[in-house]
Amino acid sequence: MKVVFELRHDKQDKAGTVPVYVSAYFDGLRLATAERCTVTE
């Protein structure tokens, strides 16, 4: 199984949150979801 997380800083909204795209690949199938989070550095 392969899991990929992609944090998109270029799509930040006015509240300061950015989308995090999560994709999981297993036996040729893909499950994907998107959530928003606040970035802290």
PyMOL CGO cylinders between C-alpha atoms (Angstrom):
from pymol import cmd
from pymol.cgo import CYLINDER

trace = [
    CYLINDER, 0.00, 0.00, 0.00, 1.22, 3.50, -0.85, 0.3, 1, 1, 1, 1, 1, 1,
    CYLINDER, 1.22, 3.50, -0.85, -0.03, 6.62, 0.97, 0.3, 1, 1, 1, 1, 1, 1,
    CYLINDER, -0.03, 6.62, 0.97, 0.68, 10.12, -0.37, 0.3, 1, 1, 1, 1, 1, 1,
    CYLINDER, 0.68, 10.12, -0.37, 0.14, 13.39, 1.53, 0.3, 1, 1, 1, 1, 1, 1,
    CYLINDER, 0.14, 13.39, 1.53, 0.20, 16.68, -0.39, 0.3, 1, 1, 1, 1, 1, 1,
    CYLINDER, 0.20, 16.68, -0.39, 0.11, 20.02, 1.44, 0.3, 1, 1, 1, 1, 1, 1,
    CYLINDER, 0.11, 20.02, 1.44, -0.92, 22.87, -0.88, 0.3, 1, 1, 1, 1, 1, 1,
    CYLINDER, -0.92, 22.87, -0.88, 0.48, 26.18, 0.40, 0.3, 1, 1, 1, 1, 1, 1,
    CYLINDER, 0.48, 26.18, 0.40, -0.56, 27.88, -2.86, 0.3, 1, 1, 1, 1, 1, 1,
    CYLINDER, -0.56, 27.88, -2.86, -4.28, 27.46, -2.02, 0.3, 1, 1, 1, 1, 1, 1,
    CYLINDER, -4.28, 27.46, -2.02, -4.34, 29.19, 1.38, 0.3, 1, 1, 1, 1, 1, 1,
    CYLINDER, -4.34, 29.19, 1.38, -7.68, 30.79, 2.25, 0.3, 1, 1, 1, 1, 1, 1,
    CYLINDER, -7.68, 30.79, 2.25, -8.41, 33.98, 4.23, 0.3, 1, 1, 1, 1, 1, 1,
    CYLINDER, -8.41, 33.98, 4.23, -8.62, 32.03, 7.50, 0.3, 1, 1, 1, 1, 1, 1,
    CYLINDER, -8.62, 32.03, 7.50, -5.03, 30.81, 6.98, 0.3, 1, 1, 1, 1, 1, 1,
    CYLINDER, -5.03, 30.81, 6.98, -5.89, 27.16, 6.34, 0.3, 1, 1, 1, 1, 1, 1,
    CYLINDER, -5.89, 27.16, 6.34, -4.49, 25.09, 3.48, 0.3, 1, 1, 1, 1, 1, 1,
    CYLINDER, -4.49, 25.09, 3.48, -5.79, 21.86, 1.94, 0.3, 1, 1, 1, 1, 1, 1,
    CYLINDER, -5.79, 21.86, 1.94, -4.09, 18.55, 2.63, 0.3, 1, 1, 1, 1, 1, 1,
    CYLINDER, -4.09, 18.55, 2.63, -4.79, 15.92, -0.01, 0.3, 1, 1, 1, 1, 1, 1,
    CYLINDER, -4.79, 15.92, -0.01, -4.40, 12.30, 1.09, 0.3, 1, 1, 1, 1, 1, 1,
    CYLINDER, -4.40, 12.30, 1.09, -4.36, 9.46, -1.44, 0.3, 1, 1, 1, 1, 1, 1,
    CYLINDER, -4.36, 9.46, -1.44, -4.01, 5.76, -0.61, 0.3, 1, 1, 1, 1, 1, 1,
    CYLINDER, -4.01, 5.76, -0.61, -3.28, 3.18, -3.32, 0.3, 1, 1, 1, 1, 1, 1,
    CYLINDER, -3.28, 3.18, -3.32, -3.92, -0.55, -2.77, 0.3, 1, 1, 1, 1, 1, 1,
    CYLINDER, -3.92, -0.55, -2.77, -4.24, -3.30, -5.39, 0.3, 1, 1, 1, 1, 1, 1,
    CYLINDER, -4.24, -3.30, -5.39, -4.82, -0.80, -8.19, 0.3, 1, 1, 1, 1, 1, 1,
    CYLINDER, -4.82, -0.80, -8.19, -7.54, 1.07, -6.27, 0.3, 1, 1, 1, 1, 1, 1,
    CYLINDER, -7.54, 1.07, -6.27, -7.28, 4.65, -5.06, 0.3, 1, 1, 1, 1, 1, 1,
    CYLINDER, -7.28, 4.65, -5.06, -8.94, 6.26, -2.05, 0.3, 1, 1, 1, 1, 1, 1,
    CYLINDER, -8.94, 6.26, -2.05, -8.57, 10.04, -1.84, 0.3, 1, 1, 1, 1, 1, 1,
    CYLINDER, -8.57, 10.04, -1.84, -9.74, 12.69, 0.58, 0.3, 1, 1, 1, 1, 1, 1,
    CYLINDER, -9.74, 12.69, 0.58, -9.02, 16.35, 1.31, 0.3, 1, 1, 1, 1, 1, 1,
    CYLINDER, -9.02, 16.35, 1.31, -9.00, 18.16, 4.64, 0.3, 1, 1, 1, 1, 1, 1,
    CYLINDER, -9.00, 18.16, 4.64, -8.00, 21.67, 5.65, 0.3, 1, 1, 1, 1, 1, 1,
    CYLINDER, -8.00, 21.67, 5.65, -5.53, 22.54, 8.40, 0.3, 1, 1, 1, 1, 1, 1,
    CYLINDER, -5.53, 22.54, 8.40, -3.68, 25.49, 9.85, 0.3, 1, 1, 1, 1, 1, 1,
    CYLINDER, -3.68, 25.49, 9.85, 0.01, 25.61, 8.99, 0.3, 1, 1, 1, 1, 1, 1,
    CYLINDER, 0.01, 25.61, 8.99, 2.45, 26.20, 11.84, 0.3, 1, 1, 1, 1, 1, 1,
    CYLINDER, 2.45, 26.20, 11.84, 6.16, 26.44, 11.23, 0.3, 1, 1, 1, 1, 1, 1,
]
cmd.load_cgo(trace, "trace")
